Every structure is written in structure tokens, then in C-alpha cells.
Amino acid sequence: AEAHRLYGVLDRRLAEAEYLAGTYSIADIATWPWISRFEWQTIDMNKYANVLRWYKAIAARPAVQKGYHVPVKQPGVPMPA
């Protein structure tokens, strides 16, 4: 229940701005890793269209893509495509 409330807060904020603080900032950098594990949290991202848009935009950033090649991939750990 608390996770859904928090996703709702994020979704409402992201309805007003492209990024959490308006422009890409440490707020996005700090929050994105938590949201990137939405599958573990059993969150249906289709219910949070603004969070999904934001998640995909950050996942597509070259630095994020580069970062996902650093760790050793572990079975069962979801990694963004």
C-alpha cells in the first residue's frame, strides 16, 4: 500500500514536470534506482503513466546505459533493456 501511495505522489509530480525538480537533477539520480526495481515491488507501471515516461527517459540516457554494463549481471536481478 505504501509503495502505491509513493508511486502516486511521484506520478502527480511528474504530471507537472519532465523531471522531479523540473530539470534533470540529483533528485532523479537518487530516485531512479528505487523505481527501476518496480518489478520486485510488484508495481504495474501502466497505472503510473508519468512515472513510466520518466523511468524510460532516464533508462535511455547514455550514462545510465553505460552504468548498467559495469556490474556483473546476476541471475534474477532485472536490468533495464
Secondary structure, DSSP 8 states (H G I E B T S, - for coil): -HHHHHHHHHHHHHTT-SBTTBSS-HHHHHHHHHHTTTTTTT--GGG-HHHHHHHHHHHTSHHHHHHTTSS---TT-----
